[in-house]
């Protein structure tokens, strides 16, 4: 199969995009609608022909590559540049598409058709699950506008029409962690009772040694699998995702959206995952003992832990903004593409905030003067 694909309508050859509102794949030209099964049925014969063609081309390119390598070479700097940026050809119009090394789905900037880089969602990078968008683009824009109206001190150009139109639906890569844990928890609690009899005050202090043991199963812990998202609070702030609604991965769900492939392996996140599991285990076991006084100390000990990660893509609507006065700082608005939960950081209009603070301070000062006049 080709490394670059666009799912097309069998009736008019127009591009198909996923519609979150009705959970169908639609053609904007002839208005046809399809399910995943429909698309798979009419694309299967084409895939077999493409597979045969790719086999022949691979053999030809292998021979050509051997001849080329014998006569030419590339510098380490050039190799690094090719690794960081990649060049693909749009299957609809033939234009060249430049992407970074983690992009798995995007749009052609010339014909605007959705493009899926299938080679980046295959093999070891093939997601097992995907959580399709449930919030439509129109709903996301409306939520963004309503959210912005409540922010008095935000810069107005953050909510301009250009900003609203720049909203992007992105499938970000995550590891879905499933774990089976056997653990114990030991701690101490204190219960203090004070009462009076006549003029005498009595204090009774009870100290308890607590012990808990349990078998815990985790199946809804998700961990970010993209390096460039690691420092961004938006990755955590739009959680939780409803992992019970996950579907088996199909490239069709990527049509009309952008997507990134993972560049953090499960092994690379092992230490962070184990730390999270230990924290949640301790908190859950401690919660079963909170009816006994006030807990003063506690520590969990994990006897056995079996965990595994399943690669999945989760949906986020995203707007980013870069202030000309602070080019090094980025602001964002993010929305969980399935539940609609929002989060964001806004550029503050410092002049408006200063004027409001001055006005509020003046009112408070005047009120204090009036109150002071009548009291004295």
N, C-alpha and C positions, 0 to 999 in steps of 0.2 A: 504494500500500500504506500502511496505517496506520503512524504513527510509533511506536506501542506495540503489541507483539505478544507473545503467549504461544503456544508450539507446543502443540497439544492432541491428545489421543488420538482417533482417528476412531471408536473403539468405544464409549467412555463419556464423552468430552469432558473427561477429566481432564488435568492438565498433564503434559507430557513433560519428563523431565530426562535429562541425559547420564550414563551409568554408566561410569566409567573402567575398572572391573574387566573388563567384557565388551565395552566399546567399542560399546554399543548405547544406544538411547534408550528409556527404560522409563516405564511408567505405574504409579504406586504404587497406583492404585485397582483396575484390572482385571488388572494384571501383564502387560499386552501389551508386546512388544518390537519395535522398528523400527530400520531402518538409515536413513542420510541419504537414500538413494534412495527408500525407502518414504515418508518424510515429504514429500519434494518432489513425489511423484506424487499424493498426496491433497490437498496444499495448493495445487497449481497452479490448479485451477478457482476456488478461493476468492480467490486473488490477483488473477485477472482481474476478478472482480466488485468487489473492493476498489479496484482501479486506476480503474475506471469511476466508482465512487462518489467517490473522491478528486478526480477531474477536475472533477466537478460542484461539490463542496464548495469546491475551490480557487477557482473562478470566483466563487462566492457570497461567500467570505471576502474576496476581493480588492476587490469592490465595497463590502462592509461596512467594510473597513479604510480605504478612501478617504474614506468619509463620517465615520468616527470621527476620523480624523486632522484633518479640517477643523474639528471642533468641540472637540477636546481634545488635550492634549499631556502629556508626562511630563518630569519633571526629570531632569538628568543623574544625580543620586543614585539615583533610582528605576530608571533604565535600567541602571546598574551592578549594582544588586541583582538585577534580572531576569536579567542576564547570568551572575552568579555562581551563582544558584539557579534551577532550572527545575521546573515543575509538570506532571505527567502524570497521566492517568487509567488505572487498572488495567482491562484489558479483561475480567477475570474477575469482579470484584466492584464495579467502579465507584469504588473509593476513590481519593483523590488521593495521588500519590506525589511527594515532594519529593526532588530529586537535585542534586548539584553539576554544574558544567558539563562535567566529563569522564566522568561515569558513562554507560556504554553498556549495562550489564545489571545487574539487581538483583533483589530480591524485594519483593513487596507485603507491607507490614507488617501487613495485616489478614487477607488470605486465605492469605498465605505462598506464593502461586504465583510461579514465576519470570516475570520481565518483561524483555523485550528492547526497548530504545529504538532501533528500527531506523534512525531518522533519523540516529543518531550512528555508524552503521557502514555508511554509504552514501556515494556520490559520492567526493569526495577523501579521505574518512575510511574508505573501504571497505578493510579489510585484504586483502592478497593471500593470506596464509597464516595458519594457526592450528595450534598444537601442542596437541592435545587432552590433557586430564588423563589420566594413566596410573595415578597413585597415588590410591586411593579415600580418602574422608573417614575411614573406620574405620582404614585403614593410617596415615594422617597423625596421627590422635589417638594411636594406639599408639606411634608413633615419638616423639611429643612427650612422652608419659608416660615412656617408657624413657630418653629424653634427660634428663628432669628428675630422675630417680632418681639420676643420677650427679653432680648438682650439689648438694653438701652445704650450701653457703652461700647458696643462693637462697631468696627469700621463699616460704614454703609456699603463700600465697594465689595465687602466680603459676601454680601447678599445681592450683588448685581445679577442681571440676566445672564451675563457671560459666565459667572461663577455657577449659577444654577444649571446652565446647560452643560457644564463640564463634569457634572456628576457621573461617576463611573461605577458600574457593577463589576466587582472583581471576585473571583474564586481564589481564596488564599489556601495554601497547603498547611495541613495540621496532621499531627499524629493523634489518633484516638487510642488512648491507653486503657487496656483491660488488665486487671490485677486480682490475684487471689492471695490473701494475706492471713496468716495466723499470728496473733500478737497478744501481749499482756501489757497491763498498765498498772503501775504502782504510784501511789501518792499519799498526801496527808491532807486532812481537813480539820478546821477548828470551828467549834460552835460556842459562842459566848452568850450567856444569859445574865441579865442584871435586874435586880428587884430590890425594893425597900420594905423594911418592916420597922415602923416607927421612925426613929432617927438613924437607923442603921441601914447602910446600903450593902447588899451582897452581890458578889460576882461569881458566877460558875463558868468555868472554862473546860470544855471537853475537847480532847484531841483524838482524832480517828486515823488509823492506818487503813488505807483503801487499796483494794486489789480488784482488777478487772481482767478478764480474758475473753477473747472473741475471735471469730472467723469472719473476715470482711471481704466483700467482693466490690470491686470498682469497675464500672464500665462506661463512665461518662466523663472521664478526665481527658481534656484536649490540650495539646501542647503545640505552640507555634513552630513551624518547620521551615521558616524563611528568614535568613540572616538579616535582610534589610528591614524586617518588621520587628526584630528583637527589641530595639530601643523605643518603639512606639507604644504608648499606653493604649492606643485604640484596639490593639490585638486582644488585650484582656478586657477592656471596658465594655465591649459589645457582647461579651459572653453572659449567660450560657447559650449554647446552641442546642437545639432539640435533636439529639443524636438518635432518638427513636424514629425520626422521620427520614433517616439516611436511606438512600437508594443505591443499588449497584451502579457503578460508574459507566456512563456512556458519553462519548465525545459530543453527542447531540446537545447535551445540556449546556455545553460551553458556547454554543452559537449565540452571538449577540452580546457576549460578555468578554471581559478580559480574564486571564487566569495565569497564575504563576506555578511553576513546579517547585518541589522542595529542594533545598540545598543544605538541609540539616538532617543527618541520618538519625535513626532511633538511638544508635549507640552513642552518638555525640551528645544526646540529651539525657543519657542514662542517669547521670548524677543528679540533675535537676528533677527528673521524674521520681527518682527514689526519695529525694528530699520532700517533694510534695506529698507522696504517698505516706511517708512517715508522719508528716504534719497532720494530714487528714485522719490517719489512724489514731493518733494520740488524741485529737480533738473529739472524735466520735466515742472512744472508750471513756474519756473523761466526762463527756456529757451524760453518761449513764450513772455517774456518781455525784452529780451536782445537787441531789436532794439531801445530802448529808453535810450540813454546815457550809462553811466557806473553804473552798479548796485553796491550799497555800502552796502546794508543790505537786509535781507529777511528771512522770517520764514513761514513755512507751518503749517496749522492747519487742522487736519483730523477730519471731522465730523462723518463719518461712515466708518467702515472697516469690510468687511466680507472676511475671508480667510480660505482656507483649504489646506491640504497637501495630495499628492498622492505618495505612496512609489514606487520607481523605481530603476532599476539597470542600471548604465551607464559604458561604456567600456573605459579602460585605459591600454595601453602597458607600462610596467614598468621594469626598471633595477635599482637595488640598489647596492651600493659599500661601503664596510667598509675598511678604511685605517688601516693597522696594527699599524702605528705610532699614530693614533688617533682613537682608538677602540670605543670611545664614540660618534664619529661623523659619520653620514651616508650621503652619496651622492646619487643622483638619476638622472635618465633620465626618463621622462614621456612623453607619447604621447596620445592625444585624439584618441581613437580607432575608431572613426567614421569620424572625420574631418581631422586628421593627424597633428593637431597643437601640437608643441613640447615645452618642457621646461626642464631645468635641472640645477643641481649644480655639479661642477666638482672639483676633488682634484687637486690642483695646484702643479706642479713640481717647488718647490721654488728655487732649484739650477739653473735650466734653466732660470727662471724669473730673478734671480739675475745677471747671466752672461749677459743676454740680456740688462738689465738695465745698467750694467757697460759698455757694449759696446756702447750703445746708448749715454750714458753720455759722454764717451770719444770722440765720433764723434762730439757732440755738443761743447765740450770744445775746440777741435782742430779748428773747424770752427770759434768760437769766437776769438781765438788767431790770426787766419789768417786775419779775418775782422778787428780786432783791430790793427794789424800791418800796414795794408794799410791805415787805417783812421788816424793813428797818425804818 
